[in-house]
Amino acid sequence: MSSLAVTNTLMSVFVPIGIAGAVIALACALVAAFALMRAAAGLAGGAVGVWIVGAMLSLSASFANLWTPVIVALSALAAALVIGSVARLLVRAGARRQVVEAPAERLAPVAPVAPVAPVVPVVPAVPASAAWTASGPASARLASPPRTETLPVAS
């Protein structure tokens, strides 16, 4: 088998792998754009991580001097990062505009609330025989002696 036949055989294997890698990279770039738009950093990081794998696979098409899958994979992430960031800014601006432009008639008037006296919780004293530790009842072993002092309550 001549080297030309080997080259043609390898091209028939590497080109589809490169195209599949470009498709994977393009899909992950779209996921990264939506994740950036939604401010989901973990999802964006995972999508970019898988995009790297797709971009590396797309490099296998360069064996046949077919650079289109590589260019598509690289430009897809660049476009996704720009589009996702700009979309995030637009989403934030739209959310701020909705909050600022809320109609006043939809907001109900708030009645004044009378001040409420502070509530002091009352904790009953627990005898040492009924105390629990982290591993079970105090009869098994007592973690610390029970508190016997009383705390003053401000009136």
N, C-alpha and C positions, 0 to 999 in steps of 0.2 A: 504494500500500500504506500503510495507516494505521500509526500507531505502536503500536497494540495488536496488530496482526498481527505486526509486527517483534518485539515483546516476547514474544509467544507462541512465535514461531519460535526466538528465542534461548533461551527457557526450555527448549524441547525439546532443545536442544543442551547447555546448561550444566548441567542437572540430572543427566543421566547421567555427565557428566565429574566433577561433584562427588561422586557416589556412587562412581565408580571411584577417585577420589582418597581417599575415606574407606576403601575396601577396601585400597588400597595402604598407607595409613597404619596401618591395623589390623594388616596382615601384618608390616610393619616393626617395629611396637611389640612383637609377639610375638617376633620375632627378637632384638630388643634385650633383652627380658626373659630369654630363654635365654642370650644372650651375657653378660649381667650375672651370671647364675647360674653360668656356667662361668668367669667372670673373664677373658673375652676382650675386652679393651678395643678392639682394632681393629675387631672385628666389631660391637661395640655402637656405636662411632662411625659406621661405615658405615650401619648400620641406622637410626640417628637422622638421618643425613644424607638418606637416601632418604625417611624419614618426613616430613621438612620439605617435600619435593616433594609427597608425598601430601596433606599438610595444606593446602598452598597450592592444590592442585587441588580439594580439598573446599570451599574458599571460593567456588568458582564456582557452587555450588548456592545460595548466598545471594542470587543474582540473582533467584530466584523466591521469596524469603523462606522457603527451606527450610534451616533451621539444623541439622537433625539430623546430616548428614554432618560438619559442622564440630565439633559437640559430641562425636560418636563419635571423630573423629580426635584431638582434644585430650585427651579423657579416656583414650583407649587408651594414649598415651605416659605419662601420669601414672600410670596403673595399672601399666603395664609396669615403670616405674622402681621403684615401691614393691615390687611382687611379685618382681622380679628381685633386688633388694637383700635382701629378707627371705629368699628362697630361698637366696641365697648364704650368708647367716648360718647357715641351717639345715644346709646342706651342710657348711660348715666345722665346725659343732658335731658333726655326725654323724661326720665323719672323725676329729675329736679323740677322741670317745668310743670309736670302734673301736680307736684306737691305745692308749688308756689301758686299755681293758678286754680286752686280749689275754691269753688264758689262759697261765699260767706253764708248763704242761706241754707246750705246743707249742714253747716256746723250748728249744732244745738247749743243754746246758751247754758252755761254751767252754773248751777245754783251754788251759793257759798256753803261750805261744809263747816259745821261747828267743830271746834277743837275737841279732840278725844284725849282723855287722860291716859298716860302711859300705863301699859299693862305689865305687871311684874309677875313672872311665872313662879308658881309655888311648886317646889319639888319636895315631895314627902320624904322623910327619913326612912331609909331601908335598913332593917337590922342586918347585922353581919351574917346571920345564918341564911338569909334569903338572897344574898348578893351573888352575882354571876361573874365569872371570869371569862376570858376569851376561849377557854377550852371546856367550860361546863360550869356546874354549880359550885358555889364556894365551899361546899362540903368536901369537894375533891381537893382543891387547894385554893388558897386565898391569894390573889395577886398583890393587893396592897391593903393596908388597914382602912376601914371606913372613915370618912370625914365626920368629925363630931362637932366642929365649930359651926356657928350660925353666922350668916352674913347679914349685915345691917341693910335695911331697906330704906331708901330715901323717900320721904313723903312730900 
